Amino acid sequence: MSTAATESRGTDPESRAYAQQKRDEKRLAAEAIGVDAAYIDHFVETFYGKIQQDDLLGPIFNARIADWPAHLARMKAFWRSVLHNSGEFAGNPMLKHIVIPGLEAGHFAHWLELFYQTLRDAEADPAATALVGGRARMIADSLLTGYVMQREGLSGGRAGKDLPHV
């Protein structure tokens, strides 16, 4: 690959250094309000413990997850990637959700309410709850919108607009 092509793709040392600096800044800002690896581990374990026992969502998750410890490790990596920009998660959550039959906005809203309650129960800093809850809502909105658009086309483009906020 030519030097110009490498630089245009952001793989030159200066671009990599800048990207790393921005990742570090994002992680440090999250950690400054208590959103560190231990916090992420705790909320993932607590939240998915609730999910497994939940009357609405438990059957959906339990039918698809055979190895909960592996799933929890994957979700911790996912949330570290989201909140710290760690880059350690690789996967396509949209594909995992699109293949689940019968999901509706109510499932996503209930997921968010359980998520928000988990954050509030462990809240040490309201800014942490707002950060993590806000990201969770964006993700739920994106997944619900993609799910509905897959079934209904463009008319589902704002499917997540009424999901609850933290």
Secondary structure, 3 states (H helix, E strand, C coil): CCHHHHHHCCCCHHHHHHHHHHHHHHHHHHHHCCCCHHHHHHHHHHHHHHHHHCCCCHHHHHHHCCCHHHHHHHHHHHHHHHHHCCCCCCCCHHHHHHCCCCCCHHHHHHHHHHHHHHHHHCCCCHHHHHHHHHHHHHHHHHHHHHHHHHHHHHHHCCCCCCCCCC
